[in-house]
């Protein structure tokens, strides 16, 4: 006969459920306030710039300035909607997966060019580096999704880092996995905050008056996309010492690539920490 819970046990269960409900309500209210702010801010800029552009007395310089505001705010709003759509596709299992052979070196050059330009335009005191252990490496994975994860991580690194260095790159972890990383010299994230940072609509600072904008979707999307690619996403961070986000995905390459096989075997003779000591990254990673 099944044992019935005691009155005290029922009270405890009820208290736990009430606490969960209160927490869910708090997260919902935080999300609604956050999304309202993130949508209304670019929308107000778009409406304001559009109204001002109707003024025929504007100079060419003023008109260009308002056009730039209109363009950047529209892109910001579109990016937010795209992230919400991506998250919906991931959760519903409807996101497509297209595997193809890609050059990591070409991908890194592209990202270095884009984010180097972004840093230059932001006038931050930042240096951008990238490192790859096997320059000629070509792997099979979804290029669009790998690019998206690295882009989101680099965007966060640039947003939260005002000075110092941002490093990104890859290393062969073992015969079955390749590891990618993005390291910054930003403010760092506490151990407690690291427990929730990959949850949807969650940021280190979720308050309405926070310094940095964002809907808190980037890292949760990264985690879901990496899972879709067959890998895992991790963080190593300490307050005041910066952060490093790293993820693994399956190492798939053409069986005919004998040169790559030989290089992988040579690399694997080194300890994983020795690999990083040879690259621009100074911090060892515990795998």
Secondary structure, 3 states (H helix, E strand, C coil): CCCCCCHHHHHHHHHHHHHHHHHHHHHHHHHHHHHHHHHHHHHHHHHHHHHHCCCCCCCHHHHHHHHHHHHHHHHHHHHHHHHHHHHHHHHHCCCCCCCEEEEHHHHHHHHHHHHHHHHHHHCCEEEEEEEECCCCCEEEECHHHHHHHHHHHHHHHHHHCCEEEEEEEEEECCCCEEEEEEEECCCCCCHHHHCCCCCCCCCCCCCCCCCCCCCCCHHHHHHHHHHHCCCEEEEEECCCCCEEEEEEEECCCCCCCHHHHHHHHHHCCCCHHHHHHHCCCCCCCCC
